[in-house]
Amino acid sequence: MIDVRRAETRYPGGDPEAGIASLHAFSFGAHYDPDNLRFGALIACNEERLAPGAGFDEHPHSHTEIVTWVVEGELTHRDTTGHETLVRPGDVQRLSSAAGVRHVERNDASQPLTFVQMWLAPLGPGGDPAYEIARGLADSSPYALPEAGATLHVRRLRPGQRAAVPDAPRVYVHVVRGTVRLGPHELGPGDAARAAEEKGLELLGVSEAAEVLVWELTE
């Protein structure tokens, strides 16, 4: 089963007057959809656009694995465990909020910032907050998130180039840029596909510079 969700069906959020534009793939914040709460461990996939100087002031998280992928620009991250970093395109940032942490996310640069932020439910509650940044994740280097029973794969495809999709109980595919084909479905920027118990799936590049995030989910 492959369930395709188009970019235009995402729920808009954020605060446009403050320079924040958000698109949500799942029930989130003021938008409650009881039929779209999660897909496996994945509970949020937000596209965020921050104007220069805009950002999210200090706010709390708990019992959530937060993974951030910068599309363009530069994200400033600060948290109450003492981390302060700049996250750039190609980097994977993970904040394990565990029993509780607060953080700030801002665009302190002079250029617009776009990033995709994905939240996953951990396999167990509690623990100590943790932070990690993997610089310049390559296509051949999956990013494992054992706390949520998940692995993130990045696929960058040229026209005609193929890439295998992991065989897993659930797979979530999000197109960051470009156009790809997944089975019989053509997916463009912001489109997503949720596949359950599918085997032998492939991504096929259709346009130049396609970039896709693929979550391999064990539950």
Buried (B, 14 or more C-beta within 10 A) or exposed (E): EBEBBEBEEBBEBBEEEBBBBBBBBBBBEEEEEEEBEEBBBBBBBBBBBBBBEBBBEEEEBEBBBBBBBBBBBBBBBBBEEEBEBBBBBBBBBBBBBBEEBBBBBBBBBEEBBBBBBBBBBBBEEEEEBBBEBBEEBEEEEBBEBEBBBBBBBBBBBEBEBEBEBBEBBBBBBBBBBBBBBBBEEBBBBBBBBBBBEBEEBEBBBBBEEBBBBBBBBBE
